[in-house]
Amino acid sequence: MSNLSRRATLATALALPALAAHAQASQMSIATGTTGGVYYPLGGALANYLTRGIPGLSATAEVTAGSTANFQLLGANRAQLVFGQVDAAVDSVRGAGQFRGRVVPSRAIAVLYTNRMQVVTTADRNIRSMADLRGKRISTGAPQSATELFASRLIEAAGLNLATDFRGRERLSPAESTAAIRDGKIDAYFFVSGVPTSAITDLAATPGTTLVLVDHDQYAERIIATHGPVYFPEVIPAGVYPGQTAPNRQLSVANILAMREDAPPALVTQVLNILWQNREDWARVHAEARNFTLDVQKTAAAGVPWHPAAEAFWTAAGARLA
């Protein structure tokens, strides 16, 4: 048995006595995202693992608008476990942005994978840069989504005015955005997600369509100066989507799983034990889950506190959280 396996087994064994207290009938709502993204399939699989692994628990993955909505649901205790981007999570614990002074006791329990901001268009629209979006019709994502939050910040960093520099602005889900660009109703859309994501794959696979992903990593310094180190440059390699012949140099943000500060420590430990034990199966649900590793559990990221039970779990498993 490897040292890692021994640590994980030890963490499980230490948790078992306390977990019995939570083997009772209960419901758990898992807030995910839109059906065209990555949160939803991963959340559906997670709900199955938890329902099978925790006696008496019925866990359900809920379709939502995305990260901002998820932390609002967590604040209202209408969701007990949420997927979310770090930028929205930071706003929630500070009561900033769309949370308007209402502080949410969000606590990270795991760092998952990177969400990539994808500025999506097609070759016939003649958009090759952020500046080329001026005067175009765009979608900035569903209301209360992480896409909408990130898109508005990127547009500002690129020197564009969301209110005046576009011929039209829609607030569509990724699947709706793909349909709208196919139908000629918009010229480009923003979507932040793991890759590949089904909505963009569907657009790229449309006969007669050549996908274009607009580079924007040159705005990293400007957006970080305004909003803090929650964003960082990355590259989507060529070939991730059908017909994508060039790499896309873009900005990214980390994803976390979060629960409330008052979530029972034993339940938090149990959720993490079950998810960690099922991580190989989770990676078969979507490739991004392969990035759920000990190495990424370095921090709750840029201002999101750890739940103490999660901090203890990852430390026992061998992660370096600082």
KATA-V319176 format. One record per residue. N is the residue number from 1. RES is the residue in one small letter. SS is DSSP state (hx for helix, st for strand, lp for the rest). PSI is psi as a letter, one per 20 degrees, with the letter a starting at -180 (NA if undefined). OMEGA is omega in radians with two decimals (none if undefined). Layout:
BEGIN
n->[N & N]
res->[RES & RES]
ss->[SS & SS]
psi->[PSI & PSI]
omega->[OMEGA & OMEGA]
END
This chain:
BEGIN
n->[1 & 2 & 3 & 4 & 5 & 6 & 7 & 8 & 9 & 10 & 11 & 12 & 13 & 14 & 15 & 16 & 17 & 18 & 19 & 20 & 21 & 22 & 23 & 24 & 25 & 26 & 27 & 28 & 29 & 30 & 31 & 32 & 33 & 34 & 35 & 36 & 37 & 38 & 39 & 40 & 41 & 42 & 43 & 44 & 45 & 46 & 47 & 48 & 49 & 50 & 51 & 52 & 53 & 54 & 55 & 56 & 57 & 58 & 59 & 60 & 61 & 62 & 63 & 64 & 65 & 66 & 67 & 68 & 69 & 70 & 71 & 72 & 73 & 74 & 75 & 76 & 77 & 78 & 79 & 80 & 81 & 82 & 83 & 84 & 85 & 86 & 87 & 88 & 89 & 90 & 91 & 92 & 93 & 94 & 95 & 96 & 97 & 98 & 99 & 100 & 101 & 102 & 103 & 104 & 105 & 106 & 107 & 108 & 109 & 110 & 111 & 112 & 113 & 114 & 115 & 116 & 117 & 118 & 119 & 120 & 121 & 122 & 123 & 124 & 125 & 126 & 127 & 128 & 129 & 130 & 131 & 132 & 133 & 134 & 135 & 136 & 137 & 138 & 139 & 140 & 141 & 142 & 143 & 144 & 145 & 146 & 147 & 148 & 149 & 150 & 151 & 152 & 153 & 154 & 155 & 156 & 157 & 158 & 159 & 160 & 161 & 162 & 163 & 164 & 165 & 166 & 167 & 168 & 169 & 170 & 171 & 172 & 173 & 174 & 175 & 176 & 177 & 178 & 179 & 180 & 181 & 182 & 183 & 184 & 185 & 186 & 187 & 188 & 189 & 190 & 191 & 192 & 193 & 194 & 195 & 196 & 197 & 198 & 199 & 200 & 201 & 202 & 203 & 204 & 205 & 206 & 207 & 208 & 209 & 210 & 211 & 212 & 213 & 214 & 215 & 216 & 217 & 218 & 219 & 220 & 221 & 222 & 223 & 224 & 225 & 226 & 227 & 228 & 229 & 230 & 231 & 232 & 233 & 234 & 235 & 236 & 237 & 238 & 239 & 240 & 241 & 242 & 243 & 244 & 245 & 246 & 247 & 248 & 249 & 250 & 251 & 252 & 253 & 254 & 255 & 256 & 257 & 258 & 259 & 260 & 261 & 262 & 263 & 264 & 265 & 266 & 267 & 268 & 269 & 270 & 271 & 272 & 273 & 274 & 275 & 276 & 277 & 278 & 279 & 280 & 281 & 282 & 283 & 284 & 285 & 286 & 287 & 288 & 289 & 290 & 291 & 292 & 293 & 294 & 295 & 296 & 297 & 298 & 299 & 300 & 301 & 302 & 303 & 304 & 305 & 306 & 307 & 308 & 309 & 310 & 311 & 312 & 313 & 314 & 315 & 316 & 317 & 318 & 319 & 320 & 321 & 322]
res->[m & s & n & l & s & r & r & a & t & l & a & t & a & l & a & l & p & a & l & a & a & h & a & q & a & s & q & m & s & i & a & t & g & t & t & g & g & v & y & y & p & l & g & g & a & l & a & n & y & l & t & r & g & i & p & g & l & s & a & t & a & e & v & t & a & g & s & t & a & n & f & q & l & l & g & a & n & r & a & q & l & v & f & g & q & v & d & a & a & v & d & s & v & r & g & a & g & q & f & r & g & r & v & v & p & s & r & a & i & a & v & l & y & t & n & r & m & q & v & v & t & t & a & d & r & n & i & r & s & m & a & d & l & r & g & k & r & i & s & t & g & a & p & q & s & a & t & e & l & f & a & s & r & l & i & e & a & a & g & l & n & l & a & t & d & f & r & g & r & e & r & l & s & p & a & e & s & t & a & a & i & r & d & g & k & i & d & a & y & f & f & v & s & g & v & p & t & s & a & i & t & d & l & a & a & t & p & g & t & t & l & v & l & v & d & h & d & q & y & a & e & r & i & i & a & t & h & g & p & v & y & f & p & e & v & i & p & a & g & v & y & p & g & q & t & a & p & n & r & q & l & s & v & a & n & i & l & a & m & r & e & d & a & p & p & a & l & v & t & q & v & l & n & i & l & w & q & n & r & e & d & w & a & r & v & h & a & e & a & r & n & f & t & l & d & v & q & k & t & a & a & a & g & v & p & w & h & p & a & a & e & a & f & w & t & a & a & g & a & r & l & a]
ss->[lp & lp & hx & hx & hx & hx & hx & hx & hx & hx & hx & hx & hx & hx & hx & hx & hx & hx & hx & hx & hx & hx & lp & lp & lp & st & st & st & st & st & st & lp & lp & lp & lp & lp & lp & lp & hx & hx & hx & hx & hx & hx & hx & hx & hx & hx & hx & hx & hx & hx & hx & lp & lp & lp & st & st & st & st & st & st & lp & lp & lp & lp & hx & hx & hx & hx & hx & hx & hx & hx & hx & lp & lp & lp & lp & lp & st & st & st & st & st & hx & hx & hx & hx & hx & hx & hx & hx & hx & lp & lp & hx & hx & hx & lp & lp & lp & lp & lp & lp & st & st & st & st & st & st & st & st & st & st & st & st & st & st & st & st & st & hx & hx & hx & lp & lp & lp & lp & lp & hx & hx & hx & lp & lp & lp & st & st & st & lp & lp & lp & lp & lp & lp & hx & hx & hx & hx & hx & hx & hx & hx & hx & hx & hx & hx & lp & lp & lp & lp & lp & lp & lp & lp & lp & lp & st & st & st & lp & lp & lp & hx & hx & hx & hx & hx & hx & hx & hx & hx & lp & lp & lp & lp & lp & st & st & st & st & st & st & lp & lp & lp & lp & hx & hx & hx & hx & hx & hx & hx & lp & lp & lp & lp & lp & lp & st & st & st & lp & lp & lp & hx & hx & hx & hx & hx & hx & hx & hx & hx & hx & hx & lp & lp & lp & st & st & st & st & st & st & lp & lp & lp & lp & lp & lp & lp & lp & lp & lp & lp & st & st & st & st & st & st & st & st & st & st & st & st & st & lp & lp & lp & lp & hx & hx & hx & hx & hx & hx & hx & hx & hx & hx & hx & hx & hx & lp & hx & hx & hx & hx & hx & hx & hx & lp & hx & hx & hx & hx & hx & lp & lp & lp & lp & lp & lp & lp & lp & lp & lp & lp & lp & lp & lp & st & lp & hx & hx & hx & hx & hx & hx & hx & hx & hx & hx & lp & lp & lp & lp & lp]
psi->[p & r & h & g & g & g & g & g & g & g & h & g & g & h & h & g & g & h & h & h & i & j & m & r & p & r & q & o & p & o & p & d & b & r & i & j & a & h & g & g & h & h & h & g & g & g & h & g & g & h & h & h & i & o & p & i & p & o & p & p & p & p & p & r & h & b & g & g & h & g & h & g & h & g & h & j & k & i & q & i & p & q & q & q & q & h & g & h & g & g & h & g & i & i & k & r & c & i & i & l & i & n & p & p & l & p & p & p & i & q & p & e & a & p & p & p & o & o & o & p & a & q & h & i & i & l & o & i & r & h & h & i & i & p & j & r & p & r & p & j & r & q & p & j & r & h & g & g & g & g & g & h & h & g & g & g & h & j & j & q & o & h & h & i & j & q & h & q & p & r & m & q & r & g & g & h & g & g & h & h & h & h & j & j & h & r & h & q & q & p & p & p & r & r & q & r & q & h & g & h & g & g & g & h & i & p & p & j & p & o & q & p & p & p & q & j & i & i & j & g & h & g & h & h & h & h & j & r & l & i & q & q & q & r & p & o & q & q & i & h & q & p & j & o & i & q & q & o & o & a & q & r & q & q & q & r & p & q & r & q & h & j & p & p & h & h & g & g & g & g & g & h & g & g & g & h & h & j & h & g & h & h & h & i & g & p & h & h & i & h & j & n & r & h & h & i & l & h & q & j & o & l & j & o & q & q & p & h & h & g & g & g & g & h & g & h & i & j & q & o & i & NA]
omega->[-3.14 & 3.08 & 3.13 & -3.14 & 3.11 & 3.14 & -3.14 & 3.12 & 3.11 & 3.14 & 3.13 & -3.11 & -3.14 & -3.06 & -2.93 & -3.13 & -3.11 & -3.04 & -3.11 & -3.13 & -3.09 & 3.11 & -3.13 & -3.08 & 3.12 & 3.12 & 3.02 & 3.06 & 3.13 & -3.13 & -3.05 & -3.11 & 3.14 & -3.10 & -3.14 & -3.09 & -3.07 & -3.13 & -3.00 & 3.11 & 3.09 & 3.12 & 3.09 & 3.11 & 3.13 & 3.10 & 3.12 & 3.13 & -3.07 & 3.13 & 3.12 & -2.97 & -3.11 & -3.10 & 3.08 & -3.12 & 2.98 & -3.14 & -3.09 & 3.05 & -3.09 & 3.00 & 3.13 & 3.07 & 3.13 & -2.88 & -3.09 & 3.10 & -3.10 & 3.13 & 3.01 & 3.08 & 3.10 & 3.12 & 3.13 & -3.09 & 3.06 & 2.96 & -3.09 & -3.14 & -3.05 & 2.89 & 3.11 & 3.04 & -3.11 & -3.12 & 3.10 & 3.12 & 3.11 & 3.09 & -3.08 & -3.10 & 3.09 & -3.04 & -3.06 & 3.07 & -3.10 & 3.10 & 2.93 & 3.07 & 3.12 & -3.10 & 3.09 & -3.13 & -3.12 & 3.09 & 3.11 & 2.99 & 3.09 & 2.96 & -2.98 & -3.05 & -3.09 & 2.97 & -3.11 & 3.03 & -3.13 & 3.07 & -2.85 & 3.03 & 3.11 & -2.98 & -3.08 & 3.11 & 3.11 & 3.08 & -3.11 & -3.11 & 3.07 & 3.13 & -3.13 & 3.12 & -3.13 & 3.14 & -3.12 & 3.08 & -3.02 & 2.91 & -3.12 & 3.08 & -3.11 & 3.07 & 3.11 & 3.10 & 3.04 & 3.09 & -3.11 & 3.13 & -3.10 & -3.11 & -3.12 & 3.13 & 3.11 & 3.11 & 3.11 & -3.12 & 3.13 & 3.10 & 3.12 & 3.13 & -3.07 & -3.07 & -2.96 & -2.99 & -3.10 & -3.14 & 3.09 & 3.11 & 3.05 & 3.11 & -2.96 & 2.98 & 3.14 & 3.12 & 3.10 & 3.12 & 3.10 & 3.11 & -3.10 & 3.14 & 3.05 & -3.08 & 3.12 & -3.11 & 3.04 & 3.14 & -3.09 & 3.03 & 3.11 & 3.02 & 3.12 & -3.05 & 2.89 & -3.13 & -0.13 & 3.08 & -2.91 & -3.08 & -3.14 & 3.05 & 3.13 & 3.12 & -3.11 & -3.11 & 3.14 & -3.14 & 3.12 & -3.10 & 3.00 & -3.12 & 3.00 & 3.01 & -3.01 & 3.07 & 3.08 & -3.11 & -3.14 & -3.13 & -3.08 & -3.07 & -3.10 & -3.09 & 3.10 & 3.13 & -3.10 & -2.95 & 3.09 & -3.00 & 3.06 & -3.12 & -3.13 & -3.12 & 3.04 & 3.13 & 2.94 & -3.06 & 3.02 & 3.08 & 3.08 & 3.10 & 3.11 & 3.08 & 3.13 & -3.02 & -3.10 & 3.04 & 3.11 & -3.13 & -2.95 & 3.11 & -3.05 & 3.09 & -3.11 & 3.03 & 3.05 & 2.81 & -3.10 & 2.98 & 3.13 & 3.09 & -3.10 & 3.05 & -3.11 & -3.11 & -3.13 & 3.12 & 3.10 & 3.13 & -3.13 & 3.10 & -3.11 & 3.07 & -3.08 & -3.13 & -3.12 & 3.11 & -3.10 & -3.00 & 3.13 & 3.07 & 3.14 & 3.14 & 3.06 & 3.09 & 3.04 & -3.06 & -3.11 & -3.13 & 3.03 & -3.12 & 3.05 & -3.03 & 3.05 & -3.06 & -3.09 & 3.12 & -3.07 & -3.08 & 2.99 & 2.89 & 2.87 & 3.00 & 3.08 & -3.10 & 2.98 & 2.83 & -3.07 & -3.14 & 3.10 & 3.10 & 3.12 & -3.14 & -3.07 & 3.08 & 3.12 & -3.13 & 3.08 & 3.13 & 3.02 & -2.98 & -3.09 & none]
END
